[in-house]
């Protein structure tokens, strides 16, 4: 986890005219007006969601691609995301169908510019078909198995047109990065995937800062922190006792991941000065996480270490305590 969740979006319950408890004359609105405004807000919410998802994918992809040598698990990526109605909460499904054409079967919702799928002419709205000509999701195990075998052909349906296209898969770290619909400034790793909140997407000031957040969560997964924390909970009953060193290690290793993806490390530690503004309690004292000054200073030192290695032409690999644990780059 990136930080303790401290900012929550307060949902204020609002009542419409007709409520007996108010003592002022509220402006009146009609049901059609309400419905039409609802459609406007849903449309802009989905447009924003699509923009943030594309932004996150654009920034996270280089981090996942540049660190395969340090990732215990890899997969093949052709640069697209699929969705279906089930990808959305029940309340959002009618709007998802209307605004972004989500249907009960999976279809492509996003194609990364410059990716294998993009070069092959695959477009949002297309469906990926399996050998039985049924639409499948991009994460389907059968697709991954195909790419592992060296297959480059996928079958695409666009309206009535069905065709086989050649795609060039890229090997990436096997921990998908997803957007989490929450205003909280946070990010999470669960050992299998990574989630970055909308709140965090708005908090970061640059691609490099977002890449550092992705790198931090990726490090939790690659360094096996999650099973270790779970094991400690089982053995000792305390998870928090062991969280602080893991956070510092993820900051350290994650900064290497960021550098290996060619993001600039200039002033990345400044994020922790801004974090102090929204979470002043973490400046002097933090129960489960390192304090923000601690993280600020150590990230600055890690940056110096990385820049020295880069200047000397040395491989950008974190300093492991046991040399034999360091993998080849
Ligand atoms: Zn963390």
Boltz pocket constraint, residues with backbone or C-beta under 6 A from the ligand:
constraints:
  - pocket:
      binder: B
      contacts: [[A, 1], [A, 2], [A, 3], [A, 187], [A, 216], [A, 220], [A, 246], [A, 247], [A, 250]]
      max_distance: 6.0
